[in-house]
Amino acid sequence: MKPIFFTKMEGTGNDFLIIDNRTGFVNETIGGSNFAEFVKKLSDRHLGAGSDGVIFLEESTDFPFNMRYFNQDGSEAAACFNGARCVVSYAFRFGLVKDKGKFMSASGPVGFYNKNGMVSIEVVPPVDLKLNFSLTVSRKKYRAHFLRIGVPHCVIFVDSFDKIDVVELGRAIRNHKSFKPEGTNVNFVKAEKDYIYVRSYERGVEAETLSCGSGVLAAAYIATKLFIIQSPVTCKTNGGDLVITMKDKVYLEGPASYIYDGVYYFQ
């Protein structure tokens, strides 16, 4: 058995296992096994340490580090903004970054600010925006919206969550023919006067998560485009509150908390 050290963190209930792989020791430790299979074992909530995803902090030529992110199912994703906030706090803890700066990710350089346990991420503006289209699921029509903010998101506004099965409907939309072949994340949004409440079905986790950083960004961005609410937008999730600010750039701010440091024995 070979030990692999990790830190477990959470950002509004979205939990991650972070591994410092700047020396490439994970590659050596898992040998012929691929990263996807390793991630699936490590993030399994019964047979592993358990998480929504795994973050590898790796070397970067021009930045303090590179963030490589894998979903719970082993698929690699270009962006995870709750994860990004956690990895900034992790890097700050070990002196790799200061209060502000940039790091590299699969979606490009990411700017950040870190102050008193609150981390703000500068986000690449959304693309492929599509508003007010009809989506039919199980013979029922929904008014849907779509954008890509590192990863794809379908956003649906609801009056109440009482009659919505987030997992069942989310899974159906995630696999809908309109979003093939890659599928989409799905965000259900209830708008109030001073905030929006967001519940998310995450692709790659294939379940509802307590929070989804790119999901609340997508929901807030579309809500402002539909003139439902103005920036800055407070987004409430089952895991806590996040704030999205949209000026010349887009920012996601919220807490990033440590849970524990641990060792996983790979075999």
C-alpha positions in Angstrom: 0.0 0.0 0.0 1.2 3.5 -0.9 0.2 6.6 1.0 -1.3 9.6 -0.8 -1.8 12.7 1.4 -4.8 14.9 0.8 -6.8 17.7 2.3 -10.6 17.7 2.4 -12.3 21.1 2.0 -15.7 22.4 1.3 -17.2 25.6 -0.3 -20.8 26.0 0.6 -21.2 22.3 1.0 -19.5 21.4 -2.3 -16.7 19.1 -1.0 -13.3 18.4 -2.6 -10.2 16.4 -1.9 -7.1 18.4 -2.8 -3.8 16.8 -3.5 -0.4 18.6 -4.0 1.0 16.9 -7.0 3.6 19.4 -8.0 6.3 16.7 -7.8 4.3 14.3 -9.8 4.2 11.8 -6.9 0.6 10.8 -7.6 1.6 9.7 -11.2 4.4 7.6 -9.7 2.2 6.2 -6.9 -0.7 5.0 -9.0 1.7 3.7 -11.7 -0.2 2.2 -14.7 -3.6 3.2 -13.3 -5.2 6.3 -14.9 -6.3 9.4 -13.1 -9.9 8.8 -13.8 -10.0 5.4 -12.1 -8.0 6.7 -9.2 -10.4 9.6 -8.7 -13.4 7.3 -8.8 -11.9 5.2 -6.0 -10.7 8.1 -3.9 -14.0 10.1 -4.1 -16.3 7.1 -3.5 -18.3 7.9 -0.3 -18.3 4.3 0.9 -15.0 2.9 -0.3 -12.9 6.0 -0.4 -12.5 9.4 1.3 -15.6 10.7 -0.3 -16.1 14.0 -2.2 -17.9 15.7 -5.1 -14.6 16.0 -6.9 -10.8 15.8 -6.7 -8.4 18.7 -7.3 -4.7 18.2 -8.2 -2.5 21.2 -7.6 0.3 20.9 -10.2 3.3 22.8 -11.4 2.8 25.7 -13.8 5.5 27.5 -15.8 4.0 31.0 -15.6 1.8 30.9 -12.5 2.1 29.7 -8.9 0.2 26.5 -9.7 -2.1 24.8 -12.1 -5.5 23.4 -11.0 -6.6 20.1 -12.5 -10.1 19.1 -11.6 -11.9 15.8 -11.8 -15.6 15.1 -11.1 -16.6 12.2 -8.8 -17.2 9.9 -11.8 -13.6 10.4 -13.0 -14.4 12.8 -15.8 -12.1 15.8 -16.1 -13.8 19.2 -16.2 -12.5 22.6 -17.5 -13.8 24.5 -14.5 -15.1 24.2 -11.0 -15.5 27.5 -9.2 -16.3 26.3 -5.7 -13.3 24.1 -6.1 -11.2 27.0 -7.4 -12.1 29.0 -4.2 -11.0 26.0 -2.1 -7.7 25.5 -3.9 -6.9 29.2 -3.5 -7.3 28.9 0.3 -5.3 25.7 0.2 -2.4 27.3 -1.7 -2.5 30.4 0.6 -2.2 28.0 3.6 1.1 26.7 2.3 2.5 30.0 1.2 2.1 29.5 -2.6 0.1 32.6 -3.1 -0.6 35.9 -1.4 -3.9 37.7 -0.9 -4.5 38.2 -4.7 -3.1 36.8 -7.9 -3.8 34.3 -10.7 -3.4 30.6 -11.2 -3.8 28.4 -14.2 -6.6 26.0 -15.0 -7.9 24.0 -18.0 -10.2 27.0 -18.8 -7.3 29.5 -18.7 -5.8 31.8 -16.1 -8.1 32.5 -13.0 -7.8 35.7 -11.0 -8.6 35.6 -7.2 -8.8 37.6 -4.0 -8.5 36.0 -0.6 -9.4 37.8 2.6 -10.5 36.6 6.0 -11.7 33.2 4.8 -13.7 34.6 1.9 -12.3 33.9 -1.6 -13.4 35.8 -4.7 -12.8 34.2 -8.1 -12.6 36.2 -11.3 -14.6 34.2 -13.9 -14.3 34.2 -17.7 -17.5 35.8 -19.0 -20.2 33.3 -20.2 -20.6 32.3 -23.8 -23.2 30.5 -26.0 -26.0 32.3 -24.2 -29.5 31.2 -25.2 -32.6 32.6 -23.5 -36.2 31.6 -23.4 -36.4 28.3 -25.4 -38.8 25.5 -24.9 -37.7 22.2 -23.5 -40.0 19.2 -23.4 -39.4 16.5 -20.8 -41.8 13.7 -20.2 -44.4 15.5 -22.3 -44.2 18.6 -20.1 -42.8 21.9 -21.5 -40.3 24.0 -19.5 -39.0 27.5 -20.3 -35.3 27.0 -20.3 -32.1 29.1 -20.6 -28.6 28.0 -21.5 -25.0 29.2 -21.3 -21.5 28.0 -21.0 -19.3 29.3 -18.2 -16.4 26.9 -18.5 -18.9 24.1 -18.4 -22.5 23.9 -19.8 -25.6 24.9 -17.7 -29.3 24.7 -18.3 -31.2 27.1 -16.0 -34.9 26.8 -15.3 -36.8 29.3 -13.1 -39.5 27.8 -10.8 -42.2 29.3 -8.5 -41.6 26.6 -5.9 -39.5 23.5 -5.3 -42.4 21.6 -3.6 -43.4 19.7 -6.7 -40.0 19.3 -8.3 -37.8 16.3 -8.0 -34.5 17.9 -8.6 -32.7 14.6 -9.1 -35.2 13.0 -11.4 -35.9 16.0 -13.5 -32.3 17.2 -13.4 -31.1 13.8 -14.7 -33.7 13.9 -17.5 -32.6 17.4 -18.6 -28.9 16.5 -18.2 -29.3 13.7 -20.7 -31.8 15.5 -23.0 -31.2 15.2 -26.7 -30.9 19.0 -26.9 -27.6 18.9 -25.0 -26.0 15.8 -26.5 -23.3 14.5 -26.7 -21.7 16.2 -23.6 -24.9 16.8 -21.6 -25.3 19.7 -19.2 -25.5 20.7 -15.6 -29.0 21.7 -14.5 -29.9 24.6 -12.2 -33.4 25.2 -10.8 -33.8 28.8 -9.6 -36.4 30.4 -7.4 -36.3 34.2 -7.5 -37.1 36.3 -4.4 -36.9 40.1 -4.0 -33.4 40.4 -2.7 -31.8 37.0 -3.7 -32.1 33.9 -5.8 -32.3 30.3 -4.4 -30.5 27.8 -6.5 -30.6 24.0 -6.5 -28.2 22.1 -8.8 -28.0 18.7 -10.5 -24.3 18.3 -11.4 -23.0 16.4 -14.4 -20.2 14.2 -13.4 -21.6 13.8 -9.8 -24.9 12.7 -11.3 -26.8 13.9 -8.3 -27.9 17.0 -6.6 -25.1 18.8 -4.8 -25.4 21.2 -1.9 -23.9 23.9 -4.0 -22.4 24.5 -7.5 -20.3 27.5 -8.1 -20.6 27.6 -11.9 -24.3 26.9 -11.4 -25.0 29.9 -9.2 -23.0 32.0 -11.6 -25.1 30.8 -14.5 -28.3 31.4 -12.6 -27.3 34.9 -11.5 -26.0 35.9 -14.9 -29.3 34.8 -16.6 -31.4 36.4 -13.9 -29.8 39.8 -14.6 -30.2 39.4 -18.3 -33.9 38.7 -17.7 -34.1 41.8 -15.4 -35.2 39.6 -12.5 -32.5 41.0 -10.1 -29.5 43.3 -10.2 -25.8 42.8 -9.5 -24.5 42.1 -6.9 -26.6 38.9 -6.6 -26.9 36.9 -3.4 -27.4 33.3 -4.3 -28.6 31.0 -1.6 -27.9 27.2 -1.8 -28.5 24.3 0.5 -24.9 24.6 1.5 -24.7 28.4 2.1 -24.6 31.8 0.4 -22.5 33.0 -2.5 -22.3 36.5 -4.0 -21.9 37.2 -7.7 -20.8 40.6 -8.9 -21.0 41.6 -12.5 -19.3 44.7 -13.7 -16.7 44.7 -16.4 -15.8 41.3 -15.1 -17.7 38.5 -13.3 -16.8 37.5 -9.7 -17.9 34.7 -7.4 -17.3 35.2 -3.7 -17.9 32.9 -0.8 -16.3 30.9 2.1 -13.8 28.0 1.7 -13.4 25.8 4.7 -11.1 23.1 5.8 -12.5 19.8 7.0 -9.5 17.6 7.7 -6.1 16.4 6.4 -5.9 12.7 5.6 -4.0 9.8 4.0 -5.4 7.4 1.4 -3.6 4.1 1.0 -3.5 3.2 -2.7 -3.4 -0.5 -3.6 
